[in-house]
Amino acid sequence: MASTHDHPGEQAAQDPIKLISIRDTPLSVDEVLRAVGDDAAGGTTLFVGTVRNHDEGADVDELGYSCHPSAEDEMRRIAEKVAAEYPVRALAAVHRVGDLRVGDLAVVVGVSCPHRGEAFEACRKLIDDLKHEVPIWKHQRFSDGTEEWVGA
């Protein structure tokens, strides 16, 4: 009898990267969830990053995201790295640029894997590496009139 790990559904998909995009329009959690849907996946993990109303003790009114022209290629490179490290069935990542308000979606990533633990680990690796390595910059504007740039 074959091992359960020999089943094709236990392996990474041939082309697991379903959606990589940087957009100046509102993001959709449903779009990312649909993109990572896979019948062989027992675990699907989503991370949704939103604009919060504070940062390091200061009240945030709004912010703007901008990116280097290579940002989407860097997102794909990171996605490929995550897909190579984990048995990813499907992966998606979208990031917003432009002016956003408190509560707006800034980033949505999703990963599906055969098991939940793998899905959690892969999704965490994906968002952490995107945040640290993709050349996207955040321009925060605070209630007291000050502002700051933050980014990879």
C-alpha positions in Angstrom: 0.0 0.0 0.0 1.3 3.4 -0.9 2.1 6.1 1.7 -0.4 8.9 2.0 2.5 11.3 1.1 2.6 9.6 -2.3 -0.8 11.0 -3.2 -0.6 13.9 -5.7 -2.7 16.0 -3.4 0.0 15.8 -0.7 2.5 17.5 -3.1 3.0 21.0 -4.2 1.0 22.0 -7.3 2.8 22.3 -10.6 2.0 26.0 -10.9 0.8 27.2 -7.5 1.1 30.9 -7.9 -2.4 32.0 -9.0 -2.4 35.8 -8.4 0.3 38.4 -7.8 -0.7 42.0 -8.2 0.0 45.6 -7.0 -3.1 47.8 -7.6 -4.4 51.3 -7.1 -7.9 50.0 -6.6 -9.6 48.4 -3.6 -8.6 44.9 -2.7 -10.9 41.9 -2.4 -10.6 39.2 0.2 -13.0 37.1 -1.8 -10.8 37.3 -4.9 -7.8 36.0 -3.0 -9.9 33.3 -1.4 -11.2 32.1 -4.8 -7.6 32.2 -6.2 -6.2 29.9 -3.6 -9.1 27.4 -3.6 -7.9 23.9 -4.3 -9.7 20.6 -3.8 -6.5 18.9 -2.5 -6.0 21.6 0.1 -7.0 20.8 3.7 -5.8 24.2 5.0 -6.2 27.6 3.5 -4.8 30.6 5.4 -5.5 34.3 4.6 -3.8 37.3 6.0 -5.5 40.7 5.6 -3.5 43.8 6.4 -5.6 46.9 7.1 -4.7 50.6 7.7 -4.9 51.1 11.5 -5.6 54.4 13.2 -2.3 54.6 15.1 1.4 53.8 14.9 3.9 53.9 17.8 1.7 56.1 19.9 0.7 58.6 17.2 -2.8 58.9 15.7 -2.8 58.1 11.9 -5.3 59.9 9.7 -4.4 58.4 6.4 -1.5 57.0 4.5 -0.2 56.5 1.0 1.6 53.5 -0.5 4.0 53.8 -3.4 6.3 51.2 -4.9 9.4 50.7 -7.1 8.6 49.4 -10.6 10.3 46.1 -9.6 7.9 45.5 -6.7 5.5 43.1 -8.5 8.5 41.1 -9.7 9.9 40.9 -6.2 6.5 39.7 -4.9 6.6 36.9 -7.5 10.2 36.0 -6.5 9.1 35.7 -2.8 6.0 33.7 -3.8 8.2 31.3 -5.8 10.5 30.9 -2.8 7.6 30.1 -0.4 6.1 27.7 -2.9 9.5 25.9 -3.1 9.8 25.6 0.7 6.2 24.4 1.4 3.8 22.0 -0.3 1.8 24.9 -1.7 -1.3 24.0 -3.7 -2.2 27.6 -4.4 -0.8 31.1 -3.5 -2.0 34.6 -4.0 -0.8 38.1 -2.9 -2.2 41.5 -3.7 -1.0 44.9 -2.4 -2.6 48.3 -2.7 -0.8 51.5 -3.7 -2.1 55.0 -3.6 -4.0 56.9 -0.8 -5.8 54.8 1.8 -7.9 55.6 4.8 -8.1 53.9 8.2 -9.8 50.6 7.7 -8.9 50.1 4.1 -7.3 46.9 3.0 -3.6 47.4 2.3 -2.5 43.8 1.5 -4.2 40.4 1.2 -2.3 37.2 0.9 -3.5 33.6 0.9 -2.0 30.1 0.8 -3.5 26.7 0.6 -1.7 23.5 1.4 -2.6 19.9 2.1 -2.6 20.5 5.9 -3.4 23.5 8.1 0.0 23.7 9.8 1.8 24.1 6.4 -0.8 26.7 5.3 -0.2 28.8 8.4 3.6 28.6 8.2 3.7 29.3 4.4 1.3 32.3 4.8 3.3 33.7 7.6 6.5 33.4 5.6 4.9 35.0 2.6 3.6 38.1 4.4 6.7 38.5 6.5 9.0 38.3 3.5 6.8 40.6 1.4 6.9 43.2 4.2 10.7 43.0 4.6 11.8 42.6 1.0 9.4 44.2 -1.5 10.2 47.8 -2.3 6.8 49.3 -1.2 6.9 52.5 0.9 4.3 53.8 3.3 3.8 57.5 3.8 1.9 58.0 7.1 0.2 61.3 7.9 -0.5 61.8 11.6 -3.3 63.8 13.3 -0.7 66.2 14.8 0.4 67.3 11.2 3.6 65.3 11.2 4.4 62.5 8.7 6.8 59.7 8.1 8.0 57.3 5.4 8.3 53.6 6.3 9.2 50.7 4.0 11.4 47.9 2.7 
